Amino acid sequence: MRKALIVLVSLLALVIPAAASSGVAAMPAVTAGSSSYGRILFDARGFVLYAFTRDARGPSRCGGDCANAWPPYVVSSRPAAGSGAKPSLIGTTRRTDGRLQATYGGRPLYYYAGDRKRGEIRCQNISEFGGLWLVVRPSGALVR
């Protein structure tokens, strides 16, 4: 029994990180929480969500190298509104590869590949790939 438990725990240690990095949110949600920039949006795991000014409320304009640096918040269905998020602002858009990307106030949402832990904000107000990358307030406003 003990050996089976060790095997199970070892398998979970391999499977959970793989699922987390697959790019599809298992329990998609958008929440609001405190940060050094005030209240901003996070996913259900506590990772910061960014918007790209080049998207300007519409389909994503970030693919290829851009999407490697700024992975889209890909979901299988419309995310739920968690604490502090406005349900009326949450939606989805279809990416060119067919996947659904979560939106807030019509803007596609992204992660920054360099943010490795919950609450980490390493690239706020950065100009890359033809636009600014900004964290988002629960009102939908971008933090500049």
Secondary structure, DSSP 8 states (H G I E B T S, - for coil): -HHHHHHHHHHHHHHHHHHHTSSB-SS-EEEEEEETTEEEEEETTS-B-EEETTT-SSS----THHHHHS-B-EESS--EE-TT--GGGEEEEE-TTS-EEEEETTEE-B--TT--STT----TTEEETTEEEEEB-TTS-B--
